[in-house]
């Protein structure tokens, strides 16, 4: 990887939010700036929308977009700077919007997504509420915010499932990482055994990692770089996967210094997809840069 070109690509093309994240993570910039930029995507009801996730242009609040806001705050260590923003998130989650009471899960996709430009995976279907993305991390956030027993029970149920899960996707694994990280951050020790939970999450990350290394960087497949920010959750024995992913990072850097996305929308929003791609590329490049620097360019 040409590190300087990657950094220049990010600083030249990122939205203000991703630029604030880059400066916080890679340059020791202010965490408050991340919270201030993220606030622009928050709605008066406390939830998040407004193309925070560039694949979904729904301006209204949705569970996964709100979860993405929590991920960004936690990743940058900015939850302590969130103040009213975090209180707003808790208020929206308490409202029950997007929650499926019969399944005791937050929906991954909501009907209002269909009214705005979106990728096909944002269209709701019969599968809603079948997994733990984003329920486990949203419930953990609430367990930390107000400690109600119903949230703790939901988190406990999720981690009991995780202990014996035989299959899990990368996005779902990230929600368990966030959930465990939040419980540790806020010192909430009466929901799960935190050390046992960490081992369960580490095992889940191992399950979610794609072993077909030829897909790294060219398909929507979770390689180790997808978890570069998750220190302490990568399993042992994956040196070969790490080296393969580092090889893809070297091979796939584009002339402008950035990295491309690995997906299409499969919906008839061609102009909006092109814009979303431009918003996504700096974030993808930050992921690759962080992974590359974490492993010192392949020196394991």
Helices and strands as residue ranges (DSSP letters): H 3-13, H 16-27, H 31-38, G 39-41, H 63-75, G 79-81, H 84-95, E 99-100, E 105-106, G 111-115, G 120-122, H 135-145, H 149-164, H 170-185, H 194-208, G 213-215, G 224-227, H 239-252, H 270-294, G 296-298
